[in-house]
Amino acid sequence: MTETAPRPTLEAVAARAGVSRATVSRVVNGAQGVRAPLAERVRRAVEELGYVPNQAARSLVTRRHDAVAVVVAEPETRVFADPFFALQLRGISKELTAHDCQLVLLLTEGRDDHVRVGRYLAGGHVDGALVFSLHLDDPLPGLIRSAGVPTVFGGRPGWSDGTGDVLHVDCDNRGGARAAVRHLLALGRRRIGHITGPLDQTSAVDRLDGFRDALPGADPGLVVEGDFTPAGGERAMRALLDRCPGLDAVFAANDLSASGALRVLRERGLRVPEDVAVVGFDDMLPVAEQTHPPLTTVRQDIEHMGRLMARLLLRRLAREQAGQDPQDAAPRSVVLPTTLVRRASA
């Protein structure tokens, strides 16, 4: 058996640096008022001894936990199967790691999970929350508001918190969809169908609105609701072909739906893009570049959106810790532009 060496203490760091315990505490907790030469001696002693601050004690002093909850309002089967979530989580993780902040992942499968997440956030375990993939009837916004946790949302909120702007990061879903359909029109396509996402999510609603902007007189029968999954894309594509055998183009609300649509078109013996042109949305490279043929799609920078969400939250937390006026140059919501990426499918 081996004995575990005792952890270095604050007193040991103070003795090594030749300063008081209070000085070490101020340096370790990031407080102001310590002269640069003394602070450097403390940091050197911390490194030499391998001192690790006690997080519980540190939280009592700073009122910070250096942890952020990332709440994804989807079941784990969806989160771990959809590369969209992996890209967004990677962006969030990179930004939090750069600020020495821990990511706590919380998923919601049903009503009991909503209550659990609300209770966890209200328990003071994290400094703030990043929340995305919300549905319009989701109780999470109300639970988070009750918990009083600083929050940034991914996607345009479909509700108001009664205090003005809800801090969020999104892309120009409506403008991107409009550009996709206009591209199909420029190719001479006239019977254009749309596979939507779930219409209880604002991103899907905005993309449907963009489709209608470009085709104001479109036949309602050429719009079929999907669910942002390949299987949903397959079901919707079959419905579109059954309703309109002369269909010559499809705009799918995301790349996964488009991949399902492409499979059905191959099954029906239709050539892409000769018979039916296809455009997706997201430009998730593991999907868009590996479909057959490679997918023309609308690009949103998903990983960058994740980083921006984390950045906005950390900026808000820093302002609150510094006691600054919340309305004085406070962070503002961000809507990122989209671009059309042309490949072989349209």
RAKABEL-V433787 format. One record per pair of residues at least 6 apart in sequence whose C-alpha atoms are under 8 Angstrom apart, sorted by the first residue. I is the first residue (numbers start at 1). J is the second residue. Records with the same first field share a line. If there is no record, write none. Layout:
I=J  J
This chain:
7=51
8=49  50  51  52
9=51
10=21  24  25  51
11=21
13=21  24  42  45  46  49  51
14=20  21  23  24  42  45
16=45
17=41  42  44  45
19=38  42
23=34
24=39  42
26=32  34
27=34  39  42  43
28=43  53
29=58  61  62
46=52
55=65
58=64
59=65
64=126  127
65=125  126  127
66=100  101  102  126  127
67=101  102  103  104  125  126  127  128
68=101  102  103  104  126  127  128  129  130
69=103  104  105  106  121  126  128  129  130
70=103  104  105  106  129  130  131
71=105  106  107  108  129  130  131  132
72=79  105  106  107  108  131  132  133  134
73=107  108  109  131  132  133  134  135
74=107  108  109  133
75=107  108  109  110
76=107  108  109
79=85  86
80=86
83=284  286
84=284  302
87=302  303  306
88=302  303  304  305  306  307
89=303  306
90=303  306
91=302  303  304  305  306  307
92=303  306  307  308  309  310
93=103  307
94=307
95=307  310  311
96=102  103  310
106=117
107=113
108=114  117
114=139  140
115=143
118=140  143  144  147
119=147
121=144  147  149
122=144  146  147  148  149
127=149  150  317
128=149  150  151  313  317
129=149  150  151  152  313
130=151  152  153  154  309  310  313
131=151  152  153  154
132=153  154  155
133=154  155  201
134=201
135=200  201  202
136=158  159  200  201  202
137=200
144=151
145=161
150=313  316  317
151=167  313
152=166  167  168  169  309  310  312  313
153=166  167  168  169  309
154=168  169  170  305  306  309
155=168  169  170  171  202  203
156=168  169  170  202  203
157=166  168  202
158=201  202
160=166
165=333
166=333
167=331  332  333
168=309  332  333  334
169=305  308  309  333  334  335  336
170=305  334  335  336
171=300  335  336  337  338
172=335  336  337  338
173=203  206  207  210  338
174=206  207  208  209  210  211
175=207  210  338
176=207  210  298  337  338  339  340
177=207  208  210  211  253  281  298
178=207  210  211  212  213  214
179=340
180=251  279  297  298  340
181=211  214  215  251
182=214
184=192  249  277  346
189=248  249
190=248  249
191=246  247  248  249
192=222  247  248  249  250  251
193=222  223  224  240  247  249  250  251
194=208  211  222  223  224  250  251  252  253
195=223  224  225  226  233  236  237  250  251  252  253  257
196=204  205  207  208  223  224  225  226  227  228  252  253
197=203  204  205  225  226  227  228  253  254
198=204  225  226  227  228
199=205  225
204=253
207=253
208=253
212=218
221=240  243
222=240  243  244
223=240
224=236  239  240
225=236
226=232  233  235  236  257
227=233  257
228=253  254  256  257
229=256  257  260
230=256  257  258  259  260  261
231=257  260
232=257  260
233=252  256  257  258  259  260  261
234=257  260  261  263  264
236=261
237=260  261  264  265
238=264
240=247
241=247
247=276
248=275  276  277
249=276  277  278
250=276  277  278  279
251=258  278  279  280
252=258  278  279  280  281
253=280  281
254=280  281  282
255=280  281  282  283  284  287  288  295  297
256=287
257=280
258=278  279  280
259=287  291
262=272  278  291  292
265=271  272
270=276
272=278  293  345  346
273=344  345  346
277=345  346
278=295  296  345  346
279=295  296  297  298  345  346
280=295  296  297  298
281=297  298  299  300
282=297  298  299  300  301  302
283=297  298  299  300  341
284=299
288=294  295  296  297
289=295
293=344  345
294=343  344  345
295=342  343  344  345  346
296=340  341  342  343  344  345  346
297=340  341  342  343
298=338  339  340  341
299=338  339  340  341
300=336  337  338  339
301=338
312=331  332
315=331
316=330  331
319=325  326  330
320=326
